[in-house]
Amino acid sequence: MKIRSVAQHFIAQTWPMVEGFIAKAMKFSGGDYSLDQIRMYLSQGTWLLLVAVDDENKVHGAMTVSFMNYPNDRVAYVTSMGGKGICTADALDQMKSIVSAMGATKVQAGGRPAIVRMLGRLGFSQRYTVVEAGI
């Protein structure tokens, strides 16, 4: 699989091919974003869309990424990820190259325990646990 970034002006054309992958991932997001909000962030260029494609350019998976600037780092934060071929060692290396070219110095992601374990096998380390309470 090849990981490709989708230019902002192609989000509308690409969305039907990735919406299902992102929708499945969003079931575990806790309601932080809706599909419409994700599409808006992508189409405005606020977030980045990455896709896993085969040799015939058929999309098999998708990932959305936001960027956060800190005093010492620019973090590429994976906001959603779903499908096949998008979360392998090779795919993550390709993703790191893409976001590095956009200034990222680190990659972060959050997820349920199974995702954290899987990403741990791919070189990620748990940094902290996030908790929340409604007000």
Stockholm file with secondary structure:
# STOCKHOLM 1.0

chainA/1-135         MKIRSVAQHFIAQTWPMVEGFIAKAMKFSGGDYSLDQIRMYLSQGTWLLLVAVDDENKVHGAMTVSFMNYPNDRVAYVTSMGGKGICTADALDQMKSIVSAMGATKVQAGGRPAIVRMLGRLGFSQRYTVVEAGI
#=GR chainA/1-135 SS CEEEEECGGGHHHHHHHHHHHHHHHHTTSTTSCCHHHHHHHHHHTSSEEEEEECTTCCEEEEEEEEEEECSSCEEEEEEEEEESSSSSHHHHHHHHHHHHHTTCSEEEECCCHHHHHHHHHTTCCCCCCCCCCCC
#=GC SS_cons         CEEEEECGGGHHHHHHHHHHHHHHHHTTSTTSCCHHHHHHHHHHTSSEEEEEECTTCCEEEEEEEEEEECSSCEEEEEEEEEESSSSSHHHHHHHHHHHHHTTCSEEEECCCHHHHHHHHHTTCCCCCCCCCCCC
//
